Amino acid sequence: MEILGQIPMAIHQTKKGSMETNTSVKVRLSLMMFLQFFIWGGFFVTMGSYLLEAFRDTDGINSLIGQAYATHNWAALFAPLFVGLIADRYMNAERVNAICHLLGAGLLWYAASITDPGTFVWVMFGYFMLYMPTLALVNAIAFANIGNADKEFPVIRVWGTIGWILAGFVVAQTVLGFVGIPLLGSLTGVENAQITNIPLKMCALVSLIYGIYSFTLPAAPPQSKGKAFSLREALGLDAIGLMKERNFGIFALCSFLISIPLAFYYARTNDFVAAMAFGDTSASFMAIGQMSEVIFMLFMPFFLLRLGVKWMLLIGMLAWTLRYFVFATFPESAAMLVFGIALHGVCYDFFFVTGQLYVDRKAPKDIRASAQGLFALLTYGAGMLIGNYILGWWGDRIALDGSTQVGWMDGAFSFWGMPALIALAIAGLFFFTFWEQKEIDAEVAEAA
C-alpha cells in the first residue's frame, strides 16, 4: 500500500516548535510506526493468494477477492467518524490505538480459521473498522510528542515503510531470493507461507504485542475535547466548495477516477507475479514497490520544480497505464514484472503525494484538514471501493483462473488491459481539461 502518503499532509497541517525531541521518544515512536505497518503489509499483500487457495472451489472467486479488499475501503469511509467521535474528544489517542489493535488481534486470529467466504469478508470488515482509524491515530500520537514536525516526522514515519517492506520479506522468507529469512518456515514447517493462514496468525500476534505496547506510548490527549462533533467536517465535506474552482474540480474528479484502476494492483498483483515468475517469494518482490516509493519521494522537490503540478500528476497517471500494459503484454517476463512493480514509486508519489501537496496549497487554512479528508475519501474510500468491485466482476466475467500460471497466461491481457485503458482515458481527460497554474506549482515545489 502507499504508506508514505500522509507525510506531506501531516507535516503541513501540524507545525511545532523547533525544540528537538529526545532520542528515547523518537525510538518509541519509530517502533510504533514499524509495528503499525508491519501488520498491514504482513497479510494484506498476500491476502488474494491466500483466498485463491483457501476458497479455490468457490464460485465467483474473483469477486470474493474484490469484496475482501473492498472491506478496507468501506472502513476508510467510516474511519473519520470513529476518530472524530472518540480519539479527538474523549480518550487519549494511544489508548484508542491500543484497544483497536488488541481487538483487531482477536479478529485476525479468528479470520485465519474461517472456512466460509462470506463470513471471512464480514470479519475483515470488522477488522479494518478497527485498523483504518489507527492510521490517523499514529500520526496524532507522533505529532503530540515531537518538537520539530518538519524535520522529525519523516524520520519517524519512514520506519512504517521499513516495517511494510520487512513484513514482505518475512512472509516470503527471503530478500528478493538472495538472502533467506526462514523464520516462518522454522516455526511452522511450511515453505510457502503466503498461500496459508500463517500471515494472518503472524499479524494477529504482532497486533497483540503492539496493542500492549501502545499503552506505554507517550500521551496524546484529545485535541477537540468539548467541541461539538461535525459530520460534515469529519468527512471533509467543508471542502466541497473548492470544487467550484475549475482546476480543483477536475483534479478531484480525476483523483476519484484514477483510484478505480489502482485497486487492481493491490488486490491481484501478488498472486499474478507468484503464478508467473516468483512463486512463494512473490511477497518479497512486491516490496520493491515500497522501495521505489521511498526513492522517488527523495526526488520529489527536484521533479516538482522542473515539471510542475500538471505534468507530475499526468506522469503518475501514465505510469499506471504503462504498468498495466506491461502486465498485460509481458506476463511471462520476470524482468518486466519487476519493472511494473518498481513503477509504483512513480505511480504513487507523482500523483498522490503531489496531489496532497496541491490540496494543501489550494485550500484555505481553516479547511485544509477537511480538504485532505475529502481527497482521501475520493481516493482510498470511494475510488478504490468501486475499483475492487469492478476487478472482481471483471475477473469472473473473463473467467480468470488466478491460481495457476496457465490461467494467468490466458487471462492476463484481458484482465490487466481493462485498468490500462481506464487509466489512459483518465490521463487524456486530465491533460485536456486541467490548466497549470505557475504560482501553485512554485508553492507546491517549495512545500516538498
Secondary structure, 3 states (H helix, E strand, C coil): CCCCCHHHHHHHHCCCCCCCCCHHHHHHHHHHHHHHHHHHHHHHCCHHHHHHHHCCCCCCHHHHHHHHHHHHHHHHHHHHHHHHHHHCCCCCHHHHHHHHHHHHHHHHHHHCCCCCHHHHHHHHHHHHHHHHHHHHHHHHHHHCCCCCHHHHHHHHHHHHHHHHHHHHHHHHCEECCCEECCHHHHHHCCCCHHHCCHHHHHHHHHHHHHHHHHCCCCCCCCCCCCCCCCHHHHCCHHHHHHHHCHHHHHHHHHHHHHHHHHHHHHHHHHHHHHHHHHHHHHHHHHCHHHHHHHHHHHCHHHHHHHHHHHHHHHHHHHHHHHHHHHHHHCCCCHHHHHHHHHCHHHHHHHHHHHHHHHHHHHCCHHHHHHHHHHHHHHHHHHHHHHHHHHHHHHHHHCCCCCCCHHHHHHHHHHHHHHHHHHHHHHHHHHHHHCCCCHHHHHHHHHHC
